[in-house]
């Protein structure tokens, strides 16, 4: 499974904002440039697992929260992520995904 750096960046930004950190404050704690952190949050820069661990530690999250949305605080994370994913698909792809999901759900 390939990592979706845009979704990872969105999750990082949401977590940062929820904990009251500015990009400047978080970048300073991580000894990173604000520009790099901004690119990570937009999904334009890849982040390694060591740096991700540091960010998660500061924000009080697990890496799983960021990598796959498995937050214990949000029981509907998969619905939100799935909805976000579907919005990016053409109507034809949405119909295909729906038909596949229907077959799986009914088996």
C-alpha positions in Angstrom: 0.0 0.0 0.0 1.5 3.3 -1.0 1.4 6.2 1.4 -0.9 9.1 0.5 1.2 12.1 1.6 -1.7 14.5 1.0 -3.9 12.7 3.5 -1.0 12.3 6.0 -0.3 16.1 5.7 -4.0 16.9 6.2 -4.0 14.7 9.4 -0.9 16.4 10.7 -2.3 19.8 10.1 -5.6 19.0 11.7 -3.8 17.5 14.8 -1.4 20.5 15.0 -4.3 23.0 14.9 -6.4 20.9 17.4 -3.5 21.2 19.9 -3.1 24.9 19.4 0.3 24.8 17.6 1.3 27.2 14.9 3.5 26.0 12.1 6.2 28.2 13.5 6.0 26.7 17.0 5.9 23.1 15.8 8.7 23.7 13.3 10.8 25.3 16.1 10.3 22.3 18.4 11.3 19.9 15.5 14.2 22.1 14.4 12.7 22.2 10.9 12.0 25.1 8.6 8.4 26.4 8.5 8.5 26.0 4.7 9.3 22.3 5.0 6.5 21.7 7.5 4.1 23.6 5.3 5.1 21.4 2.3 4.6 18.3 4.5 1.1 19.5 5.5 0.2 20.0 1.8 1.6 16.6 0.8 4.3 18.2 -1.3 7.2 16.8 0.8 7.7 13.3 2.1 8.4 12.8 5.7 10.4 9.9 7.1 9.2 7.7 9.9 11.7 9.1 12.4 10.5 12.6 11.9 6.9 11.5 11.9 7.5 9.8 15.3 8.9 13.1 16.6 5.9 15.0 15.4 3.5 12.4 16.8 5.3 12.6 20.2 5.0 16.3 20.4 1.3 16.3 19.3 0.4 13.3 21.6 -0.6 11.0 18.8 0.4 7.6 17.6 1.9 7.1 14.2 -1.2 5.0 13.3 -3.4 8.1 13.9 -1.5 9.8 11.1 -0.7 7.0 8.8 -4.1 5.3 8.6 -6.5 7.4 10.6 -6.9 4.9 13.3 -7.5 7.4 16.1 -9.1 6.0 19.1 -10.8 9.3 19.6 -12.7 9.2 16.3 -14.8 6.2 15.6 -15.9 7.5 12.2 -12.4 8.1 10.8 -12.9 5.5 8.0 -16.2 7.0 6.8 -14.6 10.5 6.6 -11.5 9.2 4.8 -13.6 7.0 2.5 -15.9 10.0 1.7 -12.8 12.2 1.0 -11.4 9.5 -1.3 -14.7 9.1 -3.2 -14.9 12.9 -3.8 -11.6 12.6 -5.7 -13.0 10.0 -8.1 -14.9 10.4 -11.3 -18.6 9.3 -11.2 -17.7 6.2 -13.1 -15.1 5.2 -10.6 -17.5 6.0 -7.7 -20.0 3.6 -9.2 -17.4 0.9 -9.6 -16.3 1.3 -6.0 -19.9 1.2 -4.9 -20.6 -2.0 -6.8 -17.5 -3.7 -5.4 -18.3 -2.6 -1.9 -21.9 -3.8 -2.3 -20.7 -7.3 -3.4 -18.4 -7.5 -0.4 -20.9 -6.3 2.1 -23.6 -8.7 0.9 -21.3 -11.8 0.9 
